[in-house]
Amino acid sequence: MKGWLGISLGDVTGVGPEVALKAVAAEASADEYKYLFIGDEKVLARLNRELSPKLPFKKFSNYDAKGRFFAFNPASESLPAELPPGSPLAAHAAVAALREGGQRCRRGELDALVTAPVNKESIIRAGHKFVGQTEFLSELAGTRQTAMMLLGTDERGRWLRVTLATIHISIKTVPEKLTAEKIRLAVELTTQACRDLGLSRAKIGVCGLNPHAGEGGEFGDEEIKLITPALEGERKRGFDVTGPLSGDTVFYYALRGDFDAVIAMYHDQGLAPLKTVAFDSGINWTLGLPFIRTSPDHGTAYDIAGKGVANPGSMIAAIRLAKQLARNRGWPKI
């Protein structure tokens, strides 16, 4: 079934449902896609009444139904009207929506899944084993060969694309958990991502782990013993990779166009520069899944939830990227 985009609502006590509705209202006129909001219908309806323009969404019954905007609640009961931020009930609902969206993608019913923000701490407190949406969907898809790419543009329209070799782990464990296999996987998935985006090349800059890329071993030897050999092997296989490079300069060169993407060794090494240049338009794209998954690159923003002031820019960008990737794969066939 093609021509459908799924949006999981995330933590409904955060801004996820609000930015989802705003983004779809802003983006729907660009094409004929149908949108399936996955999550609590009553929360969605309540927010929809307060927004302008309002979306004429209806309860999902089947993929042949007339209309473009639908809602499906994977839970057996609706959530209470008033929930505190990070409520366990909201956490359970967020996980159920994420699972439902992933399963529909695996069955080929959706062209792509865009996931609204969740709160990892509240999900864990509610009793779920949960590291992040990327890891959850990877497990659901039965693969560990995935990586997280963050991408966005600055005010001049210049793209920064960053893939993470390691994701949600503590800083002190990065050296022991960073492996040649993870570096190679990041290189190969990033190269494929550039092709999926339709770029004319896939030139990748790779960060070192230590300051100044180790300064020849003065600040650590991971560059010498681990990163350099892994990259040399990838170059022999035909991948256009440069590095290891100092993490304090490589993003500057990428932003001016010397590289199409950067591979960072750990979470904040890559996300700090990305969010500096694309805070309101950053996108999280899971590479290596058997389906397309994107997400806005921000959190639940409990402090502004329910106030109607959340910026939908990142969600709009995530929806646009999901549709671009689907089109590049020859979808939708409508």
C-alpha positions in Angstrom: 0.0 0.0 0.0 1.7 3.2 -1.1 0.8 6.9 -0.7 0.6 6.7 3.2 2.8 8.5 5.7 2.6 7.4 9.4 3.2 9.8 12.3 3.5 8.4 15.8 2.4 11.0 18.3 5.1 10.3 20.9 4.6 11.6 24.4 1.2 13.3 24.3 2.1 15.4 27.5 4.8 17.0 25.3 4.6 19.0 22.1 4.6 16.0 19.8 0.9 16.0 18.8 0.9 19.8 18.4 3.9 19.9 16.1 2.5 16.9 14.2 -0.8 18.6 13.5 0.8 21.9 12.6 3.4 20.3 10.3 0.8 18.2 8.4 -1.5 21.3 8.0 1.5 23.2 6.6 2.7 20.4 4.3 -0.4 18.6 3.1 -1.0 20.9 0.1 2.4 19.9 -1.4 1.2 16.5 -2.6 -1.6 13.9 -2.3 -0.2 11.8 0.5 -2.5 10.4 3.1 -1.5 10.8 6.7 -2.1 8.3 9.5 -1.7 9.8 13.0 -0.9 6.9 15.4 -1.8 7.6 19.0 -4.6 8.7 21.2 -7.5 10.1 19.0 -9.1 12.2 21.7 -5.8 14.0 22.4 -5.5 14.7 18.7 -9.1 15.8 18.4 -8.8 18.2 21.4 -5.7 19.8 20.0 -7.1 20.0 16.5 -10.1 22.0 17.7 -7.7 24.6 19.2 -5.5 24.9 16.1 -6.0 26.8 12.8 -6.3 25.5 10.2 -8.1 22.4 11.5 -7.5 19.1 9.8 -10.6 17.1 8.8 -9.2 13.8 10.1 -11.4 10.8 10.8 -10.9 7.4 12.5 -8.9 5.0 10.5 -10.8 2.0 9.2 -8.9 0.8 6.1 -6.4 2.0 3.5 -9.1 2.4 0.8 -11.1 4.9 2.9 -11.8 8.3 1.4 -10.0 11.3 2.8 -6.4 12.1 3.6 -6.2 12.5 7.4 -6.8 9.6 9.7 -6.1 8.6 13.3 -5.6 5.2 14.9 -5.2 4.5 18.6 -3.3 1.2 19.2 -4.4 1.2 22.8 -7.7 -0.2 24.0 -8.7 2.9 25.9 -8.3 6.6 25.5 -6.0 8.5 27.9 -7.5 10.8 30.6 -7.9 14.4 29.6 -5.4 15.8 32.0 -2.1 14.1 32.5 1.0 15.5 34.2 4.2 15.8 32.1 6.0 12.4 31.8 3.0 10.5 33.0 3.4 6.7 32.9 0.2 6.4 31.0 1.6 8.7 28.3 4.8 6.7 28.2 3.0 3.4 27.6 0.9 5.1 24.9 4.1 6.5 23.2 5.7 3.0 23.1 2.5 1.5 21.7 2.3 4.1 19.0 5.9 3.6 18.0 5.5 -0.1 17.9 2.4 0.2 15.8 4.0 2.5 13.3 7.1 0.3 12.9 5.0 -2.8 12.4 2.9 -1.1 9.7 6.0 -0.1 7.9 7.4 -3.6 8.1 4.2 -4.9 6.6 4.6 -2.4 3.7 1.5 -0.5 4.6 3.2 2.9 5.1 5.8 4.5 2.9 7.5 6.0 5.9 7.2 6.6 9.6 7.8 10.0 11.2 8.1 9.7 15.0 7.3 12.6 17.4 9.4 13.0 20.5 9.3 10.7 23.5 10.8 11.0 26.9 13.2 8.2 27.6 13.3 8.7 31.3 9.5 8.5 31.7 9.4 5.4 29.4 12.0 3.6 31.6 10.3 4.7 34.8 7.1 3.2 33.4 8.8 -0.2 33.2 10.0 -0.5 29.6 13.5 -1.4 28.6 14.2 1.5 26.4 17.4 3.2 25.1 15.9 5.3 22.3 13.5 5.3 19.4 16.4 4.4 17.0 17.3 1.3 19.1 13.7 0.3 19.6 12.9 0.3 15.9 16.1 -1.4 15.1 15.2 -4.3 17.4 11.6 -4.3 16.0 13.1 -4.6 12.5 15.4 -7.4 13.6 18.7 -5.6 12.7 21.6 -4.1 14.5 23.1 -2.7 11.3 21.7 0.8 11.8 23.0 4.3 12.6 21.6 7.7 13.4 22.1 10.5 11.0 21.2 14.1 11.9 20.8 16.6 9.2 19.6 20.2 8.7 20.3 23.5 7.0 21.6 26.8 8.3 20.0 30.2 7.5 21.9 30.2 4.1 20.5 26.8 3.1 23.8 25.0 3.6 23.4 21.4 4.7 25.2 19.6 7.6 24.8 15.9 7.7 26.2 14.0 10.7 26.2 10.2 11.4 27.1 8.9 14.8 29.4 5.9 15.3 28.1 5.5 18.8 24.8 6.8 20.1 23.2 6.7 23.5 26.1 5.7 25.8 28.0 7.6 28.5 31.2 9.5 27.6 33.4 7.3 29.8 32.3 4.1 27.9 32.8 5.5 24.3 36.5 4.4 24.0 35.7 0.8 24.9 32.5 0.6 22.9 33.8 2.3 19.8 34.8 -0.5 17.4 36.2 -0.8 13.8 32.9 -2.5 12.9 30.9 0.5 14.1 33.1 2.9 12.1 32.9 0.8 9.0 29.1 0.6 9.4 28.8 4.3 9.7 30.9 4.9 6.6 28.9 2.5 4.5 25.5 3.6 5.7 26.4 7.3 5.3 27.6 6.6 1.7 24.3 4.9 1.0 22.4 7.8 2.6 24.1 10.3 0.2 22.9 8.1 -2.7 19.4 7.9 -1.3 19.4 11.7 -1.1 20.4 11.9 -4.8 23.7 13.6 -4.1 26.2 13.7 -6.9 29.0 12.3 -4.6 29.4 10.8 -1.1 32.5 12.5 0.3 32.7 11.9 4.0 34.9 13.5 6.7 35.5 11.4 9.8 36.2 12.9 13.3 38.8 11.7 15.6 37.9 10.7 19.1 40.4 12.8 21.0 41.2 16.6 20.9 43.2 17.4 17.7 42.5 13.8 16.5 45.0 12.6 19.2 47.9 14.8 18.3 49.9 11.9 17.0 49.2 9.8 20.1 49.9 12.5 22.6 46.2 12.7 23.7 45.2 9.1 23.1 45.9 6.4 20.6 42.4 5.5 19.4 43.1 7.3 16.2 46.3 5.4 15.5 45.2 1.9 16.6 41.5 2.0 15.7 40.1 4.8 13.5 42.9 5.1 10.9 43.1 1.4 10.1 39.3 1.2 9.8 39.3 4.1 7.4 42.2 2.8 5.4 40.3 -0.4 4.9 37.2 1.5 3.7 39.2 3.6 1.2 40.6 0.4 -0.3 37.0 -0.7 -0.8 36.3 2.5 -2.7 34.7 4.7 -0.1 35.5 8.4 -0.3 36.5 9.0 3.4 38.9 11.5 4.9 40.2 11.3 8.5 40.5 11.0 11.3 40.1 14.8 11.5 40.0 17.2 14.4 36.5 17.5 15.7 36.9 21.2 16.2 37.4 22.0 12.5 35.7 19.2 10.4 32.2 20.6 10.7 33.4 24.0 9.4 34.7 22.4 6.3 31.6 20.3 5.9 29.4 23.3 6.1 31.3 25.1 3.4 30.9 22.1 1.1 34.1 20.2 1.4 32.3 17.1 2.7 28.8 15.8 2.1 28.6 14.3 5.5 30.6 13.9 8.7 30.9 10.9 11.0 31.2 11.7 14.6 32.5 9.3 17.2 30.0 10.0 19.9 26.6 11.7 20.5 27.5 15.3 21.5 30.5 15.5 19.2 28.0 15.4 16.3 24.8 16.9 17.7 26.3 20.1 19.2 27.4 21.5 15.8 24.3 20.2 14.1 22.0 21.9 16.5 24.0 25.1 16.4 23.3 25.5 12.7 19.9 23.8 12.5 18.2 24.0 15.9 14.7 24.6 14.5 15.0 22.4 11.4 17.1 19.5 12.4 16.1 15.9 11.4 16.9 12.5 12.8 17.1 9.8 10.2 17.6 6.2 11.1 20.0 4.6 8.5 19.9 0.9 7.8 16.3 0.1 8.6 14.2 -1.8 6.1 11.8 1.1 6.1 12.1 4.9 6.2 12.0 6.5 9.6 12.6 10.2 10.3 12.0 12.4 13.4 12.3 16.0 14.5 15.5 16.6 16.3 14.1 18.0 19.5 12.6 16.7 22.7 9.2 16.7 24.4 9.5 20.4 25.6 7.2 19.9 28.5 7.6 23.6 29.5 5.7 24.8 26.5 3.4 21.8 25.9 -0.3 22.8 25.6 0.5 26.4 25.0 0.2 26.4 21.3 3.6 28.0 20.7 5.7 25.0 19.7 7.7 25.5 16.5 6.8 22.8 13.9 9.8 23.5 11.7 11.7 20.4 12.6 8.7 18.2 12.2 8.0 19.8 8.8 11.5 19.0 7.7 11.2 15.4 8.9 8.0 15.0 6.9 9.6 16.5 3.8 12.7 14.2 4.1 10.5 11.1 4.6 8.5 11.9 1.4 11.7 12.8 -0.5 13.2 9.4 0.4 10.0 7.6 -0.5 9.9 9.4 -3.9 13.6 8.5 -4.6 12.6 4.9 -4.0 9.8 5.2 -6.6 7.0 5.7 -4.1 4.2 6.5 -3.8 2.5 4.6 -6.6 -0.8 6.5 -6.4 
